[in-house]
Amino acid sequence: MSHRNTGFYSAYDKDQLPHTGSSTYRRAVAARQPLITTRDLARHLQVHPETVREWVRDGRITPAATTPGGQFRFDLDDVLRQLGQPRKRPETD
């Protein structure tokens, strides 16, 4: 019996990625980058999610990907570089 994966896309077979939506999004999915949502980024930066969206509109930050539905996905290290902030290191006890 042959098993066919119909619900998930292999990171190794880019031809299986959907051909709709943003090519940036497809590249990010194919690369399996650890991307975070607008809300998660806002929590990390201790700002409101609308502030993050304003920064994108103003060109202060650039999302790593945009979903076919228009939602942003961010690479935390990339955003911190764009904002000129060093990444916080976990506190040691």
Secondary structure, 3 states (H helix, E strand, C coil): CCCCCCCCCCCCCHHHCCCCCCHHHHHHHHHCCCCEEHHHHHHHHCCCHHHHHHHHHHCCCCCCEECCCCCEEECHHHHHHHHCCCCCCCCCC
